[in-house]
Amino acid sequence: MNKSEGFKGKTIAITRPIERAQPAVEIVKDNGGIPLVVPTLELEAFPSKSLIYLCSEAQNLDWIIFTSPASLKSLFKYCNDFKENLNPECQVAVIGPRTERVLNKYGLNTDIMPDDYTAEGLLKEFQKIDIKDKKIGVPRTFKARDVLPEGLKNMGATVILAEAYKSIQPKDKSKVETLIDDVIKGNIDAITFTSPLTVTNLFEMAGNKKNRLIENLKDEKIMVAVIGPITQKPLNNMGIESIAPNKYTVKDMLMKLMDEMKGMT
């Protein structure tokens, strides 16, 4: 990516988990901005009974779907022989290019990746093929929406839903509390969200400052950018305007934000 000064001197808050924040940090820095990494969400790998069961079913799977790098990392952490035991005919679907890159590192290739990097986009792709009576593994966090597993079941598939990791609020909330104060005081220029939980966790942790936080973000002095319409929904419910890119990636979100910020100068 060509470097620019599109974010020159602007402080951009990044609320995604720390292990996923680096690409956003680099984009903000490359464009003259100041990245402020304050995760409102932590990912915790978890060897649940359902994940271990999915591992035992590897040889019987027709499909396995990965909706995040975290689901991949957890599966291979606790089932290190998963690839060797996987049904040779099993096909693999991923939700987007970042998950695909991690998948490739584990020596697996993608058979399906939607143009729309959402559960709805994946379902649209599966509607093009016959998955009736097919056994599909879906490792993920149980806090994720039910759109994908329910949609697959409605198409006649048997879905093995496995809890691969937990999405939790940060154990140390001090940075988030400081971010909340910075938003209320107008000390940042923009805040970014990459999942509904990054939004809802922030407002839950705001406690008795929640209403002030909402009002300050409604004023639109601080720009709010989201990765896509699913992340936008909880903000819409609070009456907070946000911008979203046409393509649901962190890079596209930040480029859209940069364009909007240029238009305000």
VEXVEXVO-388786 format. One line per field, with one value per residue: residue number from 1; residue in one letter; x, z, y of N, C-alpha, C in turn. Coordinates in pm, whole numbers, plus 50000, padded with zeros to 5 digits. Layout:
REM residues N
resi	(NUM, ...)
resn	(A, ...)
n_c1	(X, ...)
n_c3	(Z, ...)
n_c2	(Y, ...)
ca_c1	(X, ...)
ca_c3	(Z, ...)
ca_c2	(Y, ...)
c_c1	(X, ...)
c_c3	(Z, ...)
c_c2	(Y, ...)
END
This chain:
REM residues 265
resi	(1, 2, 3, 4, 5, 6, 7, 8, 9, 10, 11, 12, 13, 14, 15, 16, 17, 18, 19, 20, 21, 22, 23, 24, 25, 26, 27, 28, 29, 30, 31, 32, 33, 34, 35, 36, 37, 38, 39, 40, 41, 42, 43, 44, 45, 46, 47, 48, 49, 50, 51, 52, 53, 54, 55, 56, 57, 58, 59, 60, 61, 62, 63, 64, 65, 66, 67, 68, 69, 70, 71, 72, 73, 74, 75, 76, 77, 78, 79, 80, 81, 82, 83, 84, 85, 86, 87, 88, 89, 90, 91, 92, 93, 94, 95, 96, 97, 98, 99, 100, 101, 102, 103, 104, 105, 106, 107, 108, 109, 110, 111, 112, 113, 114, 115, 116, 117, 118, 119, 120, 121, 122, 123, 124, 125, 126, 127, 128, 129, 130, 131, 132, 133, 134, 135, 136, 137, 138, 139, 140, 141, 142, 143, 144, 145, 146, 147, 148, 149, 150, 151, 152, 153, 154, 155, 156, 157, 158, 159, 160, 161, 162, 163, 164, 165, 166, 167, 168, 169, 170, 171, 172, 173, 174, 175, 176, 177, 178, 179, 180, 181, 182, 183, 184, 185, 186, 187, 188, 189, 190, 191, 192, 193, 194, 195, 196, 197, 198, 199, 200, 201, 202, 203, 204, 205, 206, 207, 208, 209, 210, 211, 212, 213, 214, 215, 216, 217, 218, 219, 220, 221, 222, 223, 224, 225, 226, 227, 228, 229, 230, 231, 232, 233, 234, 235, 236, 237, 238, 239, 240, 241, 242, 243, 244, 245, 246, 247, 248, 249, 250, 251, 252, 253, 254, 255, 256, 257, 258, 259, 260, 261, 262, 263, 264, 265)
resn	(M, N, K, S, E, G, F, K, G, K, T, I, A, I, T, R, P, I, E, R, A, Q, P, A, V, E, I, V, K, D, N, G, G, I, P, L, V, V, P, T, L, E, L, E, A, F, P, S, K, S, L, I, Y, L, C, S, E, A, Q, N, L, D, W, I, I, F, T, S, P, A, S, L, K, S, L, F, K, Y, C, N, D, F, K, E, N, L, N, P, E, C, Q, V, A, V, I, G, P, R, T, E, R, V, L, N, K, Y, G, L, N, T, D, I, M, P, D, D, Y, T, A, E, G, L, L, K, E, F, Q, K, I, D, I, K, D, K, K, I, G, V, P, R, T, F, K, A, R, D, V, L, P, E, G, L, K, N, M, G, A, T, V, I, L, A, E, A, Y, K, S, I, Q, P, K, D, K, S, K, V, E, T, L, I, D, D, V, I, K, G, N, I, D, A, I, T, F, T, S, P, L, T, V, T, N, L, F, E, M, A, G, N, K, K, N, R, L, I, E, N, L, K, D, E, K, I, M, V, A, V, I, G, P, I, T, Q, K, P, L, N, N, M, G, I, E, S, I, A, P, N, K, Y, T, V, K, D, M, L, M, K, L, M, D, E, M, K, G, M, T)
n_c1	(50084, 50050, 50204, 50056, 49940, 49693, 49574, 49694, 49829, 49601, 49423, 49344, 49130, 49154, 48969, 48979, 49071, 49396, 49576, 49492, 49524, 49749, 49769, 49589, 49709, 49946, 49846, 49725, 49950, 50112, 49974, 50009, 49880, 49791, 49785, 49567, 49554, 49313, 49181, 48851, 48774, 48868, 49025, 49001, 49142, 48989, 48944, 48685, 48426, 48271, 48444, 48647, 48493, 48430, 48685, 48714, 48541, 48657, 48725, 48480, 48369, 48211, 48231, 48412, 48392, 48546, 48529, 48691, 49036, 49098, 48940, 49057, 49321, 49274, 49153, 49363, 49546, 49444, 49378, 49599, 49642, 49450, 49442, 49566, 49379, 49156, 48884, 48969, 48810, 48685, 48569, 48661, 48551, 48589, 48547, 48666, 48953, 49165, 49129, 49163, 49437, 49556, 49458, 49593, 49850, 49837, 49840, 49613, 49365, 49136, 48800, 48565, 48505, 48327, 48221, 48110, 48204, 48068, 47844, 47606, 47694, 47845, 47639, 47497, 47670, 47668, 47412, 47428, 47509, 47450, 47388, 47246, 47204, 47475, 47766, 47874, 48131, 48163, 48371, 48390, 48328, 48084, 47944, 47892, 47670, 47367, 47307, 47456, 47491, 47216, 47112, 47250, 47148, 46884, 46912, 46935, 47163, 47376, 47493, 47785, 47846, 48102, 48259, 48527, 48675, 48660, 48495, 48563, 48523, 48791, 49026, 49176, 49051, 49130, 49247, 49035, 48855, 48993, 48985, 48710, 48678, 48839, 48692, 48460, 48572, 48654, 48908, 49005, 49007, 48876, 48699, 48717, 48542, 48524, 48360, 48035, 48056, 48279, 48169, 47940, 48062, 48221, 48026, 47894, 48099, 48121, 47948, 47802, 47866, 47770, 47552, 47655, 47868, 47735, 47597, 47811, 47923, 47713, 47717, 47896, 48145, 48356, 48456, 48301, 48381, 48304, 48344, 48151, 47795, 47679, 47821, 47748, 47488, 47434, 47520, 47350, 47114, 47150, 47137, 47365, 47561, 47754, 48028, 48077, 48262, 48231, 48343, 48413, 48660, 48941, 49130, 48980, 48786, 48942, 49046, 48812, 48736, 48949, 48907, 48664, 48743, 48919, 48740, 48623, 48803)
n_c3	(50000, 49919, 50098, 50277, 50393, 50498, 50748, 50901, 51202, 51337, 51590, 51606, 51735, 51800, 51848, 51835, 51917, 52067, 51934, 51679, 51596, 51471, 51177, 51135, 51292, 51148, 50905, 50989, 51093, 50861, 50717, 50844, 51088, 51442, 51604, 51845, 52042, 52194, 52308, 52325, 52356, 52430, 52319, 52401, 52385, 52397, 52514, 52467, 52536, 52312, 52110, 52125, 52058, 51792, 51683, 51703, 51510, 51271, 51052, 50945, 50838, 50590, 50523, 50655, 50829, 50872, 51055, 51155, 51223, 51487, 51546, 51391, 51497, 51759, 51717, 51596, 51797, 52007, 51878, 51741, 51550, 51365, 51086, 50973, 51036, 50905, 50683, 50356, 50150, 50250, 50232, 50250, 50389, 50422, 50589, 50500, 50351, 50539, 50723, 50544, 50482, 50722, 50734, 50516, 50619, 50785, 50609, 50459, 50202, 50051, 49958, 49936, 49952, 50034, 49843, 49992, 50306, 50531, 50753, 50618, 50357, 50327, 50350, 50119, 49926, 49987, 49918, 49654, 49618, 49688, 50007, 50156, 50409, 50453, 50659, 50860, 51008, 51244, 51401, 51649, 51835, 52091, 52128, 51888, 51617, 51536, 51275, 51068, 51145, 51174, 50922, 50763, 50868, 50789, 50523, 50521, 50623, 50859, 51140, 51322, 51584, 51742, 52033, 52007, 52106, 52353, 52360, 52540, 52780, 52836, 53086, 53227, 53263, 53256, 53043, 52867, 53018, 53026, 52754, 52722, 52876, 52720, 52484, 52577, 52650, 52406, 52307, 52108, 51753, 51592, 51615, 51583, 51495, 51477, 51509, 51632, 51909, 51990, 51995, 52173, 52411, 52480, 52550, 52757, 52945, 53003, 53201, 53435, 53277, 53031, 52892, 52851, 52689, 52463, 52384, 52319, 52099, 51927, 51861, 51657, 51646, 51692, 51470, 51369, 51268, 51107, 51033, 50881, 50797, 50992, 51224, 51250, 51344, 51638, 51699, 51542, 51679, 51902, 51802, 51690, 51439, 51181, 50963, 50693, 50490, 50144, 50097, 50325, 50502, 50720, 50610, 50403, 50558, 50700, 50491, 50390, 50612, 50616, 50378, 50438, 50649, 50523, 50369, 50554, 50613)
n_c2	(49880, 50222, 50481, 50754, 51075, 51070, 51023, 51210, 51308, 51230, 51057, 50726, 50497, 50153, 49876, 49602, 49255, 49208, 49038, 49056, 49311, 49427, 49458, 49674, 49871, 49916, 50019, 50258, 50394, 50405, 50589, 50826, 50850, 50812, 50523, 50387, 50131, 49958, 49695, 49577, 49330, 48999, 48699, 48364, 48059, 47737, 47415, 47270, 47023, 46989, 47067, 46874, 46656, 46720, 46693, 46416, 46339, 46393, 46224, 46170, 46395, 46600, 46861, 47139, 47442, 47749, 48040, 48231, 48322, 48253, 48030, 47835, 47825, 47739, 47489, 47340, 47357, 47203, 46972, 46832, 46639, 46668, 46732, 46507, 46312, 46394, 46348, 46261, 46353, 46568, 46900, 47249, 47554, 47906, 48222, 48455, 48631, 48663, 48457, 48251, 48275, 48195, 47936, 47820, 47814, 47599, 47398, 47341, 47386, 47619, 47565, 47702, 48047, 48326, 48620, 48816, 48876, 48740, 48556, 48533, 48561, 48326, 48135, 48189, 48095, 47821, 47760, 47710, 47454, 47101, 47014, 46843, 46605, 46608, 46613, 46869, 47049, 47310, 47500, 47751, 48058, 48041, 48267, 48377, 48469, 48283, 48249, 48117, 47826, 47760, 47821, 47633, 47395, 47422, 47372, 47105, 46988, 46814, 46959, 47001, 47177, 47343, 47464, 47656, 47864, 48126, 48437, 48706, 48977, 49211, 49115, 49299, 49602, 49863, 50011, 50028, 50175, 50417, 50479, 50521, 50754, 50921, 50935, 51062, 51307, 51395, 51336, 51173, 51102, 50919, 50607, 50256, 49955, 49602, 49386, 49284, 49232, 49380, 49626, 49606, 49521, 49743, 49937, 49809, 49796, 50058, 50128, 50346, 50556, 50517, 50647, 50905, 50840, 50743, 50977, 51148, 51017, 51030, 51296, 51313, 51426, 51269, 51029, 50726, 50407, 50102, 49749, 49629, 49580, 49409, 49457, 49716, 49719, 49712, 49971, 50128, 50073, 50225, 50472, 50578, 50707, 50553, 50464, 50238, 50010, 49896, 49652, 49401, 49432, 49499, 49672, 49797, 49921, 50110, 50261, 50372, 50523, 50702, 50841, 50967, 51130, 51299, 51437, 51599, 51789)
ca_c1	(50000, 50123, 50189, 50001, 49921, 49548, 49537, 49798, 49806, 49473, 49428, 49243, 49118, 49135, 48911, 48980, 49165, 49535, 49646, 49441, 49529, 49868, 49746, 49526, 49812, 50037, 49776, 49711, 50084, 50157, 49901, 50034, 49796, 49838, 49695, 49544, 49502, 49241, 49088, 48732, 48743, 48980, 48996, 49062, 49129, 48912, 48926, 48552, 48385, 48221, 48560, 48710, 48404, 48453, 48813, 48692, 48458, 48730, 48722, 48342, 48320, 48203, 48274, 48442, 48383, 48619, 48479, 48792, 49165, 49099, 48882, 49162, 49433, 49230, 49133, 49491, 49616, 49393, 49363, 49714, 49641, 49324, 49464, 49596, 49257, 49047, 48836, 49035, 48710, 48627, 48597, 48682, 48502, 48634, 48463, 48735, 49093, 49256, 49114, 49222, 49583, 49591, 49428, 49702, 49967, 49818, 49849, 49482, 49325, 48997, 48709, 48465, 48517, 48228, 48259, 48061, 48270, 47975, 47772, 47507, 47768, 47875, 47514, 47464, 47755, 47623, 47285, 47459, 47544, 47362, 47451, 47150, 47263, 47620, 47809, 47953, 48187, 48176, 48432, 48376, 48284, 47940, 47880, 47864, 47529, 47324, 47266, 47523, 47448, 47073, 47095, 47299, 47051, 46765, 46943, 46939, 47293, 47398, 47595, 47855, 47888, 48201, 48312, 48673, 48734, 48565, 48510, 48535, 48568, 48928, 49040, 49220, 48960, 49178, 49265, 48902, 48801, 49061, 48929, 48576, 48699, 48893, 48580, 48374, 48644, 48687, 49053, 49041, 48943, 48791, 48701, 48683, 48489, 48532, 48260, 47934, 48101, 48369, 48079, 47858, 48149, 48259, 47916, 47870, 48204, 48108, 47872, 47718, 47906, 47720, 47471, 47745, 47944, 47644, 47570, 47931, 47939, 47603, 47754, 47975, 48276, 48445, 48403, 48287, 48392, 48282, 48389, 48039, 47660, 47647, 47881, 47678, 47354, 47419, 47537, 47224, 47014, 47173, 47127, 47499, 47595, 47886, 48057, 48120, 48307, 48155, 48409, 48423, 48794, 48998, 49193, 48877, 48725, 49030, 49053, 48685, 48746, 49044, 48840, 48563, 48812, 48971, 48627, 48585, 48906)
ca_c3	(50000, 49916, 50219, 50257, 50518, 50513, 50889, 50963, 51336, 51392, 51679, 51564, 51833, 51743, 51960, 51812, 52004, 52050, 51836, 51545, 51578, 51404, 51042, 51147, 51344, 51038, 50808, 51050, 51096, 50724, 50664, 50926, 51206, 51571, 51644, 51988, 52051, 52320, 52283, 52409, 52343, 52436, 52270, 52490, 52332, 52494, 52471, 52512, 52500, 52174, 52020, 52125, 51980, 51650, 51648, 51689, 51391, 51154, 50938, 50894, 50792, 50447, 50516, 50778, 50803, 50966, 51046, 51210, 51251, 51623, 51545, 51334, 51591, 51872, 51671, 51575, 51926, 52089, 51793, 51651, 51442, 51292, 50942, 50937, 51053, 50827, 50564, 50237, 50063, 50320, 50173, 50352, 50360, 50514, 50577, 50435, 50312, 50653, 50771, 50442, 50496, 50837, 50692, 50430, 50704, 50841, 50501, 50400, 50098, 50055, 49849, 49926, 50026, 49972, 49811, 50108, 50416, 50643, 50758, 50510, 50233, 50323, 50322, 49977, 49849, 50012, 49848, 49516, 49615, 49765, 50132, 50229, 50476, 50468, 50796, 50853, 51134, 51256, 51526, 51661, 51968, 52105, 52130, 51750, 51578, 51495, 51134, 50986, 51171, 51148, 50777, 50712, 50908, 50704, 50392, 50536, 50671, 51000, 51182, 51449, 51633, 51846, 52095, 51991, 52190, 52419, 52340, 52672, 52806, 52887, 53231, 53272, 53197, 53278, 52915, 52812, 53097, 52978, 52622, 52743, 52918, 52605, 52392, 52639, 52647, 52268, 52290, 51991, 51630, 51536, 51681, 51486, 51550, 51376, 51537, 51725, 52048, 52023, 52024, 52294, 52530, 52518, 52617, 52884, 53039, 53034, 53327, 53449, 53177, 52902, 52824, 52806, 52577, 52347, 52340, 52256, 51967, 51844, 51816, 51535, 51648, 51678, 51366, 51404, 51149, 51135, 50924, 50796, 50850, 51112, 51335, 51255, 51403, 51776, 51698, 51491, 51784, 51999, 51730, 51658, 51297, 51155, 50823, 50665, 50351, 50061, 50115, 50470, 50552, 50801, 50519, 50336, 50660, 50731, 50372, 50388, 50719, 50575, 50276, 50507, 50729, 50428, 50325, 50663, 50634)
ca_c2	(50000, 50347, 50561, 50887, 51150, 51081, 51026, 51292, 51362, 51185, 50940, 50630, 50389, 50019, 49801, 49457, 49182, 49250, 48954, 49088, 49456, 49477, 49512, 49806, 49962, 49949, 50104, 50391, 50456, 50431, 50705, 50944, 50858, 50760, 50413, 50368, 49994, 49932, 49584, 49562, 49188, 48907, 48565, 48264, 47923, 47660, 47277, 47227, 46887, 46990, 47075, 46742, 46568, 46752, 46630, 46271, 46319, 46445, 46132, 46160, 46526, 46633, 47001, 47211, 47586, 47833, 48177, 48323, 48260, 48198, 47895, 47749, 47810, 47659, 47351, 47274, 47352, 47094, 46852, 46850, 46539, 46687, 46725, 46368, 46231, 46453, 46278, 46316, 46415, 46682, 47031, 47354, 47688, 48011, 48341, 48566, 48609, 48651, 48319, 48164, 48278, 48110, 47799, 47774, 47787, 47465, 47301, 47313, 47481, 47664, 47529, 47809, 48173, 48415, 48758, 48890, 48806, 48728, 48428, 48535, 48536, 48182, 48061, 48209, 48002, 47684, 47740, 47670, 47312, 47014, 46971, 46760, 46488, 46623, 46644, 46992, 47096, 47457, 47545, 47897, 48098, 48024, 48399, 48417, 48460, 48148, 48254, 48015, 47688, 47741, 47821, 47505, 47293, 47439, 47313, 46961, 46940, 46786, 47055, 46979, 47309, 47321, 47586, 47651, 47969, 48215, 48582, 48761, 49113, 49212, 49098, 49431, 49697, 50000, 50080, 50056, 50286, 50539, 50508, 50578, 50893, 50995, 50960, 51163, 51435, 51431, 51329, 51093, 51150, 50815, 50477, 50152, 49831, 49496, 49282, 49336, 49223, 49492, 49738, 49586, 49516, 49879, 50007, 49741, 49835, 50202, 50140, 50466, 50656, 50471, 50748, 51013, 50783, 50742, 51114, 51204, 50955, 51082, 51431, 51292, 51492, 51154, 50943, 50584, 50322, 49959, 49664, 49592, 49608, 49331, 49533, 49845, 49707, 49762, 50117, 50182, 50061, 50334, 50598, 50628, 50695, 50496, 50440, 50101, 49994, 49802, 49523, 49394, 49403, 49606, 49767, 49877, 50005, 50222, 50347, 50446, 50622, 50805, 50924, 51048, 51230, 51400, 51519, 51692, 51892)
c_c1	(50088, 50097, 50134, 49994, 49773, 49498, 49627, 49756, 49678, 49493, 49311, 49241, 49083, 49091, 48918, 49081, 49310, 49606, 49599, 49463, 49642, 49845, 49683, 49625, 49903, 49972, 49763, 49845, 50132, 50090, 49904, 49955, 49862, 49742, 49686, 49476, 49443, 49140, 48970, 48690, 48872, 48935, 49072, 49036, 49072, 48891, 48793, 48525, 48339, 48335, 48630, 48625, 48422, 48582, 48793, 48611, 48528, 48717, 48583, 48288, 48318, 48253, 48321, 48450, 48457, 48575, 48575, 48924, 49168, 49043, 48982, 49272, 49395, 49213, 49266, 49575, 49574, 49371, 49477, 49725, 49516, 49342, 49486, 49470, 49142, 49013, 48899, 48939, 48648, 48668, 48595, 48627, 48556, 48553, 48531, 48883, 49190, 49249, 49175, 49375, 49629, 49567, 49543, 49827, 49959, 49813, 49716, 49448, 49175, 48920, 48603, 48508, 48422, 48287, 48220, 48109, 48183, 47914, 47670, 47573, 47803, 47750, 47474, 47544, 47708, 47489, 47307, 47492, 47448, 47434, 47354, 47220, 47416, 47652, 47909, 48000, 48204, 48237, 48428, 48354, 48133, 47868, 47847, 47714, 47495, 47287, 47326, 47478, 47301, 47044, 47138, 47202, 46926, 46786, 46959, 47069, 47287, 47516, 47653, 47914, 47982, 48252, 48464, 48743, 48623, 48598, 48468, 48577, 48710, 48931, 49085, 49141, 49011, 49195, 49131, 48838, 48863, 49008, 48792, 48587, 48751, 48784, 48492, 48439, 48680, 48835, 49099, 48962, 48848, 48804, 48652, 48637, 48487, 48441, 48156, 47979, 48199, 48287, 48011, 47943, 48188, 48150, 47878, 47972, 48196, 48029, 47786, 47759, 47849, 47643, 47556, 47826, 47859, 47624, 47691, 47953, 47827, 47637, 47837, 48102, 48386, 48382, 48403, 48289, 48376, 48319, 48275, 47906, 47623, 47701, 47809, 47549, 47344, 47438, 47409, 47117, 47028, 47167, 47260, 47530, 47735, 47903, 48109, 48161, 48216, 48211, 48450, 48560, 48842, 49059, 49088, 48806, 48810, 49046, 48926, 48687, 48838, 48981, 48738, 48630, 48872, 48860, 48582, 48685, 48893)
c_c3	(50000, 50045, 50185, 50392, 50546, 50656, 50968, 51098, 51403, 51478, 51646, 51665, 51762, 51856, 51943, 51902, 51968, 51941, 51693, 51507, 51487, 51263, 51044, 51195, 51231, 50936, 50863, 51051, 50957, 50663, 50760, 51054, 51330, 51613, 51796, 52005, 52190, 52295, 52380, 52413, 52355, 52389, 52355, 52432, 52440, 52443, 52520, 52472, 52355, 52074, 52012, 52047, 51830, 51602, 51620, 51564, 51263, 51031, 50875, 50836, 50640, 50423, 50653, 50743, 50913, 50947, 51107, 51224, 51389, 51627, 51490, 51436, 51709, 51833, 51660, 51703, 52006, 52010, 51693, 51542, 51355, 51142, 50896, 50943, 50965, 50705, 50439, 50142, 50127, 50252, 50281, 50302, 50465, 50488, 50503, 50415, 50429, 50711, 50671, 50454, 50612, 50803, 50610, 50510, 50769, 50733, 50440, 50299, 50106, 49933, 49828, 50012, 49960, 49935, 49926, 50232, 50542, 50643, 50646, 50375, 50218, 50288, 50176, 49889, 49867, 49946, 49704, 49503, 49703, 49892, 50218, 50279, 50485, 50612, 50792, 50992, 51134, 51392, 51534, 51807, 51976, 52117, 51989, 51721, 51529, 51347, 51053, 51019, 51142, 50998, 50714, 50746, 50822, 50563, 50401, 50587, 50819, 51045, 51317, 51492, 51751, 51901, 52095, 52077, 52250, 52385, 52471, 52681, 52861, 53039, 53296, 53194, 53201, 53147, 52853, 52887, 53055, 52841, 52634, 52784, 52802, 52503, 52449, 52634, 52505, 52238, 52174, 51871, 51568, 51619, 51583, 51559, 51440, 51405, 51630, 51870, 52085, 52056, 52160, 52420, 52577, 52598, 52748, 52989, 53078, 53162, 53329, 53354, 53038, 52826, 52772, 52686, 52449, 52294, 52269, 52117, 51872, 51788, 51688, 51530, 51637, 51575, 51411, 51274, 51190, 51012, 50830, 50866, 50974, 51236, 51356, 51337, 51548, 51787, 51648, 51599, 51891, 51932, 51694, 51511, 51282, 51006, 50807, 50519, 50275, 50073, 50261, 50516, 50635, 50712, 50454, 50434, 50686, 50612, 50359, 50494, 50678, 50472, 50341, 50587, 50640, 50386, 50429, 50680, 50531)
c_c2	(50125, 50425, 50698, 50957, 51166, 51085, 51121, 51350, 51316, 51061, 50849, 50515, 50258, 49928, 49650, 49388, 49209, 49169, 48979, 49235, 49505, 49529, 49652, 49910, 50009, 50043, 50247, 50464, 50495, 50554, 50823, 50955, 50800, 50649, 50401, 50232, 49972, 49820, 49585, 49415, 49108, 48769, 48464, 48125, 47832, 47517, 47219, 47082, 46882, 46998, 46939, 46642, 46593, 46688, 46481, 46238, 46360, 46355, 46121, 46289, 46537, 46776, 47045, 47359, 47662, 47978, 48279, 48249, 48194, 48057, 47793, 47720, 47723, 47513, 47278, 47268, 47229, 46964, 46854, 46744, 46552, 46670, 46581, 46280, 46277, 46367, 46339, 46388, 46540, 46812, 47138, 47487, 47785, 48136, 48456, 48538, 48595, 48510, 48221, 48160, 48190, 47963, 47741, 47740, 47648, 47357, 47261, 47422, 47508, 47616, 47636, 47928, 48271, 48551, 48851, 48817, 48803, 48588, 48420, 48507, 48390, 48101, 48073, 48114, 47857, 47654, 47693, 47521, 47232, 46968, 46889, 46634, 46494, 46662, 46759, 47033, 47247, 47490, 47697, 47933, 48083, 48157, 48450, 48401, 48318, 48140, 48140, 47873, 47662, 47736, 47689, 47392, 47300, 47385, 47161, 46903, 46904, 46872, 47015, 47113, 47288, 47453, 47577, 47756, 48053, 48359, 48648, 48908, 49108, 49195, 49229, 49537, 49841, 50076, 50117, 50173, 50419, 50579, 50573, 50725, 50979, 51027, 51072, 51302, 51480, 51426, 51240, 51142, 51048, 50689, 50372, 50025, 49725, 49376, 49341, 49334, 49334, 49616, 49718, 49579, 49655, 49947, 49940, 49784, 49982, 50226, 50265, 50580, 50624, 50580, 50864, 50966, 50785, 50883, 51175, 51145, 50997, 51219, 51430, 51376, 51387, 51061, 50798, 50504, 50176, 49878, 49626, 49610, 49529, 49403, 49666, 49837, 49756, 49913, 50184, 50182, 50170, 50471, 50660, 50601, 50636, 50477, 50298, 50090, 49897, 49660, 49512, 49345, 49522, 49713, 49857, 49969, 50129, 50316, 50433, 50557, 50736, 50899, 51018, 51160, 51340, 51495, 51620, 51804, 52003)
END
